[in-house]
Amino acid sequence: MGLYPAKLEENTECLLCGQCLKACDRNNPGLGVRPNPGWFRRPWFKDILQLKPLTNAQAAFCLIVSGFVVYELFTEWPATKSILLWLPTSIERVSGAGGIWRHGLITSLTLFFGLPTLFWLLPLAAFLLAGGQLRARDYTLRFGIAFIPIMAAAHAIKALLKMTSRIPYWRHAASDPIGTETARSLLANATQLSSLPAWCEPAITVLSLALMAAGVTASLAVVQKLIAEHLLAADAVLVGHTHFDHALDVPSLSRRTGCPVYGSRSLCRLMAVSGLADRTVEVECGVVYPLGPFEVTFVESIHSKIILGLKVPYEGEFTCSQPDRLSGREYRCGSVYGIHIAVAGATFYHMGSANLLEERIRHRDIDTLLVGISGRGFTPDFTARALRAVSPRVVVPHHYDAFFRPLSQEMKLAFNVNFVGFAEEVRAVSGDIAIRTLDMLQTVERGGSEGEGG
């Protein structure tokens, strides 16, 4: 984070270090008295209901805390305590470990790491058995937040139990707020504590069940929202060419969503190798394909010569016939297309590679140009040519990330993209063209967005 409070925009970045109190120069009277930072506008709570992936440290912390919460509750009653401690006790007995240090190590590792890990992975195991595909690390970081409402409910139940167990002491609090005289009287058997009221245990049970039900309900709501965000739905997949970084996941997307795939003959062969030939449409340039509210047109194009400006990598048609032999080099480029999309009065043009055939483009005055900018340096005057070809109002650059990095990691730019240089190239053509960027997996709605890019 860098501990730079002026840049803090989210609670997830706050370490509660207090440095903002020392660093703020608003209404700060100096070192002689306590710092008093002034109030200023800051959306501190905008992220409370946002579901963001956990960091590795946050996931580890939540895992340990979940084990601690279970320990707190189960040790309230002798029967549940003996059940909870059965496993570490058995491990200690079987291993022959003795001594207080080994006892503490085995107990803590079992209760605060082993059992929580098992419970956390049970939903993942059920998902995998049902045919789902999700790595354990991605599941932990993206879905681990769903355990937090249950953990919070358990903490609240623990607080309820502690608070109500002190009810017999309440009548002594007014006369002896410090409690020393009451303690002496109890030790001398001069004072007898009354038992809990008859209504207490049923009320505690009902409230505890209500709290846990609220926690489970909130967790299920979180899971449903995460599934909606991360498990895709699609009407169709449109593929501009079949290099691995464009087509590798296409069969998987089609299999998961059940949608058809539109693209070249090479794409049809790839889908056939994957057992999905019936979901593929081999396109013809210039034909308008109606897909629900969308009208899609494929436009003949070419790939940039990113091998020193002399050669397109992995040229030719896809020919592999055995899925277990698919490597990066087997994903041949095939035919290359620009893709024009019209929907609800809005128009989009997608360029998946930094090259084009201007004479093949018939669409002008596009609303949004989605343009791949990696490798554009090998295509003479590419940015200006692309902008003049379709005359867009808005440009959204893409294909600039280091795509070998997992989605769970922070995005990095690919080698020699020169993002600032691209913005300057656009401005050199026209200052009226807006440039927008999108966050990973960001949803954008026409007329606004959930987080409009800069």
C-alpha positions as CSV (number, residue, x, y, z in Angstrom):
1,M,0.0,0.0,0.0
2,G,2.9,2.4,0.7
3,L,1.2,4.0,3.7
4,Y,0.2,7.0,1.7
5,P,-3.2,8.1,3.3
6,A,-4.0,10.6,0.5
7,K,-4.3,7.7,-1.9
8,L,-6.5,5.5,0.3
9,E,-9.9,4.9,-1.3
10,E,-11.0,1.6,0.2
11,N,-11.4,0.1,3.6
12,T,-9.6,-3.0,2.4
13,E,-6.4,-1.0,2.1
14,C,-6.5,0.4,5.7
15,L,-4.2,-1.1,8.2
16,L,-5.5,1.0,11.1
17,C,-1.9,2.1,11.6
18,G,-2.9,5.6,12.7
19,Q,-0.3,7.2,10.3
20,C,-3.1,9.4,8.8
21,L,-3.4,11.1,12.2
22,K,0.3,12.0,12.2
23,A,0.5,12.9,8.5
24,C,-2.6,15.1,8.0
25,D,-1.8,18.8,8.0
26,R,-5.5,19.9,8.2
27,N,-6.3,21.4,11.6
28,N,-3.2,19.7,13.0
29,P,-2.0,21.9,15.9
30,G,1.4,20.3,15.9
31,L,3.4,17.9,18.0
32,G,2.6,19.6,21.3
33,V,-0.9,18.2,21.5
34,R,-2.9,15.4,20.1
35,P,-3.2,15.5,16.2
36,N,-6.6,16.5,15.1
37,P,-7.1,15.9,11.3
38,G,-9.8,17.8,9.6
39,W,-12.8,16.2,8.1
40,F,-12.8,15.9,4.3
41,R,-14.9,14.1,1.7
42,R,-13.8,10.6,1.2
43,P,-16.0,7.6,0.2
44,W,-14.8,5.5,3.1
45,F,-17.7,3.1,3.0
46,K,-18.2,2.7,-0.7
47,D,-16.6,-0.8,-0.7
48,I,-18.4,-2.3,2.3
49,L,-20.8,-4.3,0.0
50,Q,-18.3,-4.9,-2.8
51,L,-17.1,-8.5,-3.1
52,K,-13.4,-8.4,-3.9
53,P,-11.0,-11.3,-3.9
54,L,-9.0,-11.8,-0.7
55,T,-5.3,-11.3,-0.6
56,N,-3.2,-14.3,0.5
57,A,-2.7,-12.7,3.9
58,Q,-6.4,-12.0,4.3
59,A,-7.4,-15.5,3.3
60,A,-4.8,-17.0,5.8
61,F,-6.1,-14.7,8.5
62,C,-9.8,-15.6,7.9
63,L,-8.9,-19.3,7.8
64,I,-7.2,-19.1,11.3
65,V,-10.0,-16.9,12.7
66,S,-12.7,-19.4,11.5
67,G,-10.9,-22.1,13.5
68,F,-10.7,-19.9,16.5
69,V,-14.4,-19.1,16.4
70,V,-15.3,-22.8,16.3
71,Y,-13.0,-23.4,19.3
72,E,-14.6,-20.5,21.2
73,L,-18.1,-21.9,20.8
74,F,-17.5,-25.6,21.2
75,T,-15.5,-25.1,24.4
76,E,-18.5,-23.5,26.1
77,W,-20.0,-26.9,26.9
78,P,-18.1,-30.0,28.1
79,A,-19.8,-32.4,25.6
80,T,-18.9,-30.3,22.5
81,K,-15.5,-29.5,23.9
82,S,-14.6,-33.2,24.1
83,I,-15.8,-33.8,20.5
84,L,-13.7,-30.9,19.3
85,L,-10.6,-32.0,21.1
86,W,-10.9,-35.7,20.2
87,L,-8.9,-35.3,17.0
88,P,-5.8,-33.5,18.4
89,T,-5.9,-35.7,21.4
90,S,-5.9,-38.8,19.2
91,I,-3.1,-37.5,17.0
92,E,-1.1,-36.8,20.2
93,R,-1.7,-40.3,21.5
94,V,-0.9,-42.1,18.3
95,S,2.2,-40.0,17.6
96,G,3.5,-40.5,21.1
97,A,4.2,-36.8,21.4
98,G,4.5,-35.5,25.0
99,G,5.2,-32.3,26.8
100,I,3.3,-29.1,26.9
101,W,5.0,-27.6,23.8
102,R,4.2,-30.5,21.6
103,H,0.7,-30.7,23.0
104,G,0.1,-27.0,22.2
105,L,1.6,-27.3,18.7
106,I,-0.6,-30.3,17.7
107,T,-3.7,-28.8,19.2
108,S,-3.2,-25.4,17.5
109,L,-2.3,-26.8,14.1
110,T,-5.3,-29.2,14.2
111,L,-7.9,-26.7,15.4
112,F,-6.7,-23.5,13.8
113,F,-5.4,-24.8,10.5
114,G,-6.2,-28.5,9.7
115,L,-10.0,-28.5,10.6
116,P,-10.7,-25.0,9.1
117,T,-8.9,-26.0,5.9
118,L,-11.1,-29.2,5.7
119,F,-14.3,-27.2,6.2
120,W,-13.3,-24.5,3.7
121,L,-12.6,-27.1,1.1
122,L,-15.8,-29.1,1.4
123,P,-17.8,-26.7,-0.9
124,L,-15.0,-26.9,-3.4
125,A,-15.0,-30.7,-3.3
126,A,-18.8,-30.8,-3.9
127,F,-18.4,-28.3,-6.8
128,L,-15.6,-30.4,-8.4
129,L,-17.6,-33.6,-8.0
130,A,-20.5,-32.0,-9.8
131,G,-18.2,-31.4,-12.8
132,G,-17.1,-27.9,-12.0
133,Q,-13.6,-26.6,-12.7
134,L,-11.9,-24.2,-10.2
135,R,-8.4,-24.2,-8.8
136,A,-8.2,-24.4,-5.0
137,R,-6.3,-21.1,-4.8
138,D,-8.8,-19.2,-6.9
139,Y,-11.6,-20.7,-4.8
140,T,-10.0,-19.7,-1.6
141,L,-9.3,-16.1,-2.6
142,R,-12.5,-15.4,-4.5
143,F,-15.0,-17.4,-2.3
144,G,-13.3,-17.2,1.0
145,I,-15.1,-13.9,1.7
146,A,-18.4,-16.0,1.9
147,F,-17.3,-17.5,5.3
148,I,-17.0,-14.0,6.9
149,P,-20.7,-13.6,7.7
150,I,-20.8,-17.0,9.4
151,M,-17.7,-16.1,11.4
152,A,-19.3,-12.8,12.4
153,A,-22.5,-14.5,13.5
154,A,-20.5,-17.0,15.6
155,H,-18.6,-14.1,17.3
156,A,-21.9,-12.5,18.1
157,I,-23.2,-15.8,19.6
158,K,-20.0,-16.0,21.7
159,A,-20.6,-12.4,22.9
160,L,-24.2,-13.3,23.7
161,L,-23.1,-16.3,25.8
162,K,-20.5,-14.3,27.7
163,M,-22.9,-11.4,28.4
164,T,-25.8,-13.6,29.6
165,S,-23.5,-15.7,31.8
166,R,-22.8,-12.6,33.8
167,I,-26.5,-11.9,34.6
168,P,-26.2,-13.1,38.2
169,Y,-23.5,-10.4,38.8
170,W,-25.7,-7.6,37.5
171,R,-27.5,-6.9,40.7
172,H,-24.2,-6.2,42.5
173,A,-22.9,-3.8,39.8
174,A,-24.7,-0.7,41.0
175,S,-23.6,-1.0,44.7
176,D,-20.1,-2.2,43.9
177,P,-19.1,-1.0,40.4
178,I,-15.4,-1.9,40.9
179,G,-16.3,-5.4,42.1
180,T,-13.7,-5.9,44.7
181,E,-16.1,-6.2,47.7
182,T,-18.4,-8.6,45.8
183,A,-15.4,-10.7,44.9
184,R,-14.3,-10.9,48.6
185,S,-17.8,-11.7,49.7
186,L,-18.1,-14.5,47.2
187,L,-14.7,-16.0,48.2
188,A,-15.8,-15.9,51.8
189,N,-19.1,-17.6,50.9
190,A,-20.9,-14.7,52.4
191,T,-22.7,-14.0,49.1
192,Q,-24.4,-16.6,47.0
193,L,-25.0,-15.8,43.3
194,S,-28.5,-16.5,42.0
195,S,-29.1,-18.9,39.2
196,L,-29.9,-17.7,35.7
197,P,-33.6,-16.9,35.1
198,A,-35.7,-19.6,33.6
199,W,-36.3,-17.6,30.4
200,C,-32.6,-17.2,29.8
201,E,-31.6,-20.5,28.2
202,P,-34.5,-20.7,25.8
203,A,-34.0,-17.0,24.8
204,I,-30.3,-17.6,24.3
205,T,-31.0,-20.6,22.1
206,V,-33.5,-18.7,20.0
207,L,-31.3,-15.7,19.6
208,S,-28.2,-17.9,18.8
209,L,-30.2,-19.8,16.1
210,A,-31.4,-16.5,14.7
211,L,-27.9,-15.0,14.6
212,M,-26.5,-18.1,12.9
213,A,-29.4,-18.2,10.4
214,A,-28.7,-14.6,9.5
215,G,-25.0,-15.4,9.0
216,V,-25.7,-18.4,6.8
217,T,-28.3,-16.5,4.8
218,A,-25.8,-13.7,4.3
219,S,-23.1,-16.2,3.3
220,L,-25.4,-17.8,0.8
221,A,-26.2,-14.4,-0.7
222,V,-22.5,-13.7,-1.1
223,V,-22.0,-17.1,-2.8
224,Q,-24.9,-16.4,-5.2
225,K,-23.4,-13.0,-6.1
226,L,-20.0,-14.5,-6.6
227,I,-21.3,-17.2,-8.8
228,A,-23.2,-14.6,-10.9
229,E,-20.0,-12.6,-11.2
230,H,-17.5,-15.4,-11.9
231,L,-19.5,-18.1,-13.6
232,L,-20.1,-16.8,-17.1
233,A,-23.3,-16.6,-19.1
234,A,-23.1,-15.9,-22.8
235,D,-25.4,-15.9,-25.9
236,A,-22.4,-16.5,-28.3
237,V,-18.6,-16.4,-28.4
238,L,-17.1,-14.4,-31.3
239,V,-13.5,-15.3,-32.3
240,G,-11.3,-13.0,-34.5
241,H,-8.5,-15.6,-34.9
242,T,-7.2,-18.8,-33.4
243,H,-3.9,-18.0,-31.7
244,F,-3.8,-19.6,-28.2
245,D,-4.2,-16.3,-26.4
246,H,-7.5,-15.8,-28.2
247,A,-8.9,-19.3,-28.6
248,L,-7.5,-21.5,-25.9
249,D,-10.5,-21.1,-23.6
250,V,-13.2,-21.0,-26.3
251,P,-14.2,-24.7,-26.0
252,S,-14.4,-24.5,-22.3
253,L,-16.5,-21.3,-22.4
254,S,-18.9,-22.9,-24.9
255,R,-19.1,-26.1,-22.8
256,R,-19.8,-24.2,-19.6
257,T,-22.4,-21.8,-21.1
258,G,-23.9,-24.0,-23.8
259,C,-23.5,-21.1,-26.3
260,P,-22.5,-21.3,-30.0
261,V,-19.2,-20.1,-31.3
262,Y,-18.6,-18.0,-34.4
263,G,-15.3,-17.8,-36.3
264,S,-13.0,-19.3,-38.9
265,R,-12.5,-22.7,-40.4
266,S,-9.6,-23.1,-38.0
267,L,-11.9,-22.4,-35.1
268,C,-14.3,-25.1,-36.4
269,R,-11.5,-27.6,-36.3
270,L,-10.5,-26.6,-32.8
271,M,-14.1,-27.1,-31.6
272,A,-14.3,-30.4,-33.4
273,V,-11.2,-31.7,-31.7
274,S,-12.8,-30.7,-28.4
275,G,-16.0,-32.6,-29.2
276,L,-18.1,-29.5,-29.8
277,A,-18.4,-29.4,-33.6
278,D,-22.2,-28.9,-33.4
279,R,-21.8,-25.6,-31.5
280,T,-19.6,-23.9,-34.2
281,V,-20.6,-21.6,-37.0
282,E,-18.0,-21.0,-39.8
283,V,-18.6,-17.3,-40.7
284,E,-18.6,-15.5,-44.1
285,C,-17.3,-12.0,-44.3
286,G,-19.9,-9.4,-44.8
287,V,-22.8,-11.6,-43.7
288,V,-24.9,-10.1,-40.9
289,Y,-25.6,-12.7,-38.2
290,P,-28.6,-11.9,-35.9
291,L,-27.8,-13.0,-32.3
292,G,-30.8,-12.0,-30.2
293,P,-30.7,-8.2,-30.0
294,F,-27.2,-8.1,-31.6
295,E,-26.3,-7.9,-35.3
296,V,-22.8,-9.2,-35.9
297,T,-20.7,-8.8,-39.0
298,F,-17.2,-10.4,-39.6
299,V,-14.8,-8.3,-41.6
300,E,-11.7,-9.6,-43.4
301,S,-8.5,-8.5,-41.6
302,I,-4.8,-9.5,-41.0
303,H,-2.6,-10.1,-38.1
304,S,0.3,-7.9,-37.1
305,K,3.8,-9.2,-37.9
306,I,5.1,-9.2,-34.4
307,I,8.2,-11.3,-35.1
308,L,10.5,-8.3,-35.8
309,G,8.0,-6.9,-38.2
310,L,8.6,-9.7,-40.7
311,K,6.3,-12.6,-39.8
312,V,3.1,-13.5,-38.1
313,P,3.6,-16.1,-35.4
314,Y,2.1,-19.5,-36.0
315,E,0.7,-18.7,-39.4
316,G,-1.6,-21.1,-41.3
317,E,-4.6,-23.2,-40.5
318,F,-5.3,-25.2,-37.4
319,T,-4.7,-28.9,-38.2
320,C,-4.2,-30.7,-34.9
321,S,-6.5,-33.7,-34.5
322,Q,-5.6,-34.9,-31.1
323,P,-6.6,-32.8,-28.0
324,D,-3.8,-34.2,-25.9
325,R,-1.3,-32.8,-28.3
326,L,-2.5,-29.3,-28.2
327,S,0.3,-26.9,-27.3
328,G,0.8,-23.2,-28.0
329,R,2.3,-23.7,-31.4
330,E,-0.7,-25.9,-32.5
331,Y,-3.0,-22.9,-32.2
332,R,-2.4,-21.6,-35.7
333,C,-3.6,-18.1,-36.6
334,G,-6.2,-19.1,-39.3
335,S,-8.3,-16.4,-40.9
336,V,-8.3,-13.1,-39.2
337,Y,-11.4,-10.9,-38.7
338,G,-12.5,-7.6,-37.4
339,I,-15.9,-7.8,-35.8
340,H,-18.7,-5.2,-36.1
341,I,-21.5,-5.4,-33.6
342,A,-24.7,-3.3,-33.6
343,V,-27.2,-3.4,-30.7
344,A,-29.9,-1.0,-29.5
345,G,-28.6,1.8,-31.7
346,A,-25.0,1.4,-30.5
347,T,-22.2,0.2,-32.7
348,F,-18.9,-1.5,-31.8
349,Y,-15.9,-2.6,-33.8
350,H,-13.4,-5.1,-32.4
351,M,-9.8,-5.4,-33.7
352,G,-8.2,-8.3,-32.0
353,S,-4.7,-7.7,-33.6
354,A,-2.9,-4.5,-34.3
355,N,-3.3,-4.6,-38.1
356,L,-6.2,-4.1,-40.6
357,L,-7.3,-3.9,-44.2
358,E,-8.8,-0.5,-44.5
359,E,-10.4,-1.3,-47.9
360,R,-12.4,-4.2,-46.4
361,I,-14.0,-2.0,-43.7
362,R,-17.4,-0.7,-44.6
363,H,-18.6,0.6,-41.2
364,R,-17.9,4.2,-40.3
365,D,-18.7,6.5,-37.4
366,I,-18.5,3.7,-34.8
367,D,-19.5,4.4,-31.2
368,T,-16.8,2.3,-29.6
369,L,-13.6,0.9,-31.1
370,L,-12.2,-2.1,-29.1
371,V,-8.6,-2.2,-30.3
372,G,-5.7,-4.6,-29.5
373,I,-2.6,-2.5,-29.0
374,S,0.1,-5.0,-28.2
375,G,2.6,-5.3,-31.1
376,R,1.2,-2.2,-32.9
377,G,4.8,-0.9,-33.3
378,F,5.3,-3.5,-36.0
379,T,2.4,-2.1,-38.1
380,P,3.2,1.2,-39.7
381,D,1.0,4.1,-38.5
382,F,-1.4,1.6,-37.1
383,T,-3.3,3.8,-34.5
384,A,-4.0,6.6,-37.0
385,R,-5.0,4.1,-39.7
386,A,-7.4,2.3,-37.4
387,L,-9.0,5.5,-36.1
388,R,-9.5,6.9,-39.6
389,A,-10.9,3.6,-40.9
390,V,-13.9,3.5,-38.4
391,S,-14.0,7.1,-37.0
392,P,-14.9,6.1,-33.4
393,R,-16.3,8.3,-30.7
394,V,-14.7,6.2,-27.9
395,V,-11.6,4.0,-28.0
396,V,-11.1,1.1,-25.6
397,P,-7.6,-0.4,-25.8
398,H,-7.1,-4.0,-24.9
399,H,-4.7,-6.9,-25.4
400,Y,-2.0,-5.0,-23.4
401,D,-1.8,-7.2,-20.3
402,A,0.8,-9.8,-19.5
403,F,-1.8,-12.6,-20.1
404,F,0.4,-15.4,-18.7
405,R,-0.4,-14.1,-15.2
406,P,-3.4,-15.7,-13.4
407,L,-6.5,-13.6,-13.0
408,S,-6.1,-13.8,-9.3
409,Q,-2.9,-11.8,-9.5
410,E,-2.5,-8.1,-10.1
411,M,-2.5,-7.2,-13.8
412,K,0.8,-6.2,-15.4
413,L,1.4,-4.7,-18.8
414,A,2.9,-6.8,-21.6
415,F,6.4,-6.0,-22.8
416,N,6.8,-2.7,-24.7
417,V,3.1,-1.8,-24.9
418,N,3.8,1.9,-24.2
419,F,0.3,2.8,-23.0
420,V,1.1,6.5,-22.7
421,G,2.4,6.4,-26.2
422,F,-0.9,5.0,-27.5
423,A,-2.9,7.8,-25.8
424,E,-0.6,10.3,-27.5
425,E,-1.1,8.6,-30.9
426,V,-4.9,8.9,-30.5
427,R,-4.6,12.6,-29.5
428,A,-2.5,13.2,-32.6
429,V,-5.4,12.1,-34.8
430,S,-8.2,13.9,-32.9
431,G,-8.7,15.4,-29.5
432,D,-12.4,14.6,-29.6
433,I,-11.9,10.8,-29.4
434,A,-12.4,9.6,-25.8
435,I,-10.1,6.9,-24.4
436,R,-11.5,4.5,-21.8
437,T,-9.9,1.6,-20.0
438,L,-11.7,-1.2,-18.2
439,D,-10.9,-3.1,-15.0
440,M,-10.6,-6.8,-15.1
441,L,-14.0,-8.5,-15.4
442,Q,-15.7,-5.1,-15.1
443,T,-19.4,-4.8,-16.2
444,V,-20.3,-1.8,-18.3
445,E,-23.8,-0.6,-19.1
446,R,-24.8,1.7,-21.9
447,G,-25.3,5.2,-20.5
448,G,-23.0,4.5,-17.5
449,S,-21.0,1.9,-15.8
450,E,-20.3,0.3,-12.5
451,G,-16.9,2.0,-12.5
452,E,-16.1,4.0,-15.6
453,G,-12.5,3.7,-16.7
454,G,-10.3,6.7,-17.1
